[in-house]
Amino acid sequence: MIELDDVRRAAARLDGVAHRTPVITSRTLDERTGATVRLKPENLQRIGAFKFRGAYNTVAALEPAERDRGVVTASSGNHAQALALSAALHGIPATILMPEDAPASKAAASAGYGARVERFDRYSADRDALLAELAEREGLTIVHPYDDERIMAGQGTATLELIEDGGALDVLLVPVGGGGLIAGCATAATALCPDVRVVGVEPAVGDDTARSLAAGERVRVPVGRTIADGQQLDIPGAHTFPVVQARVDAIATVTDDEIVAAMRFAFERLKLVLEPSGASALAALLHGKADTAGARTGVILSGGNVDVDRFRELTAS
């Protein structure tokens, strides 16, 4: 189990490297939800998503011999870009296994940071097996997208900053994929605000975390087809799930239509461009999926890496 001190150490490594993204408020959002809302827009982070925090913290914390061999990961895009940039900043090579249906813009961005990108079919291939095989064959150091204490601690710095800059919270809404972000954020939030209620948000067609919490153990579900590609996972992480069990109060689910509505609201009223996964926690707030009436409510907007044609297609209707 990671602790607040791990998050603070990550914050020290990230100081002066990661952006300290602002805390954004909106009177319109407060009136619509009946809450006092504080948004943490990680779409304004380096590489356009929170993932830079965890990736950089992990690469910085590696032993020199591990780091010098080069790093490898499997990712649908944001962690890929984050690791590619983190590796470039440390002057080491990075290799990325990326699903064939991941947005082209994310693959291009990862390659633009100097990473080698190799594609695979997420619906038929075992990505963990592919990753392990590649790492063994080429002697690379695996930097997992979420299932690593250093990743969790790095991601938790988003909520550490949110509370330091925006004040105490009663409710925190966080997107859930593999669990690295919510594990780190819940660790920071519950340590700093002992009475906070932490609510994770995942796509309705991929509710592996909700089912796992209900079952009391990790449950594997079919990979659902959703516009929230960053949250298309079939089972929570082995290391993240115990933290989620201990520190997360509930999981809410949202539909693709609700996510699109949140993306449109963010663009029109907040002047923020969010990718689908990045808008899921806002979607839960806007559609009443968590009890936030009268509450000081923090919302992690986890990323904004969506190309213009895809954004226009999703939000046009």
Secondary structure, 3 states (H helix, E strand, C coil): CCCHHHHHHHHHHHCCCCCCCCCECCHHHHHHHCCEEEEEEHHHCHHHECHHHHHHHHHHHCCHHHHHCCEEEECCCHHHHHHHHHHHHHCCCEEEEEECCCCHHHHHHHHHCCCEEEEECCCCCCHHHHHHHHHHHHCCEECCCCCCHHHHHHHHHHHHHHHHHHCCCCEEEEECCCCHHHHHHHHHHHHHCCCCEEEEEEEHHHCHHHHHHHHCCCCCCCCCCCCCHHHCCCCCCCCHHHHHHHHCCEEEEECHHHHHHHHHHHHHHHCCCCCCHHHHHHHHHHCCCCCCCCCEEEEEECECCCCHHHHHHHHCC
